[in-house]
Amino acid sequence: MEIQELNRQLVKILNEWDPFGRGQGEYDPEIADVIYAVQEMDKPHDLAIKVQSIYEYSFEELLPFDSCLLLAETLLAVKEQGSCDL
């Protein structure tokens, strides 16, 4: 899977997540930061902490860790699936 296709899939998942109910298109800076983190990290726990901090920084509200962990596991599974195709 090409990096662009991987990023499109990650963006789709992140847009659908909508943790604060603000609608699609309201998280573009956060999505970009999370996608960068997905590229750099391989452990769901570490990625979940990063996701939580990205959204907390932007919205000054702490998301539940379990929600971030589930998202991190999903994102890393997509990344892993993409790397298997190479």
C-alpha positions in Angstrom: 0.0 0.0 0.0 1.3 3.4 -0.9 1.9 6.0 1.8 -0.8 8.2 0.3 -3.3 5.4 0.4 -2.4 4.6 4.0 -2.7 8.3 5.0 -6.2 8.4 3.3 -7.3 5.4 5.3 -6.0 7.0 8.5 -7.7 10.3 7.8 -11.0 8.5 7.1 -10.8 6.7 10.5 -9.8 9.8 12.3 -12.6 11.9 10.7 -15.1 9.3 11.7 -13.8 9.2 15.2 -15.0 12.8 16.0 -14.3 12.6 19.8 -15.9 16.0 20.6 -18.9 15.7 18.2 -17.8 18.7 16.2 -18.2 17.1 12.7 -15.8 16.2 10.0 -13.3 18.8 8.9 -12.9 20.2 12.4 -9.8 18.3 13.4 -7.4 18.8 10.5 -4.4 19.9 12.6 -4.9 17.1 15.1 -5.3 14.5 12.3 -2.1 15.7 10.7 -0.3 15.3 14.1 -1.8 11.9 14.8 -0.8 10.6 11.3 2.7 11.8 11.9 2.7 10.0 15.3 1.4 6.8 13.6 4.3 6.9 11.2 6.8 7.2 14.2 5.3 4.8 16.7 4.5 1.1 16.8 3.1 0.6 20.4 -0.6 1.2 20.9 -0.1 2.4 24.5 2.5 5.0 23.4 0.4 6.2 20.5 -2.7 6.4 22.7 -0.9 8.7 25.1 0.2 10.9 22.1 -3.3 11.0 20.7 -4.7 12.0 24.1 -2.1 14.8 24.5 -2.7 16.1 20.9 -6.4 16.5 21.4 -6.0 17.8 25.0 -3.6 20.5 23.8 -6.1 21.6 21.1 -9.3 21.4 23.0 -8.3 21.7 26.7 -10.3 18.6 27.5 -8.9 15.2 28.4 -10.2 12.3 26.3 -10.7 8.9 28.0 -7.6 6.8 27.7 -9.5 3.7 26.7 -11.0 5.5 23.7 -7.6 6.7 22.6 -6.1 3.2 23.0 -8.8 1.7 20.9 -8.2 4.3 18.2 -4.4 3.7 18.4 -4.9 0.0 18.0 -7.1 0.5 15.0 -4.6 3.0 13.4 -1.6 0.8 14.0 -3.5 -2.3 12.6 -4.1 -0.3 9.3 -0.4 0.7 9.3 0.7 -2.9 9.8 -1.6 -4.2 7.1 -0.1 -1.6 4.7 3.4 -2.6 5.5 2.6 -6.3 4.9 1.6 -5.4 1.3 5.1 -3.9 0.5 
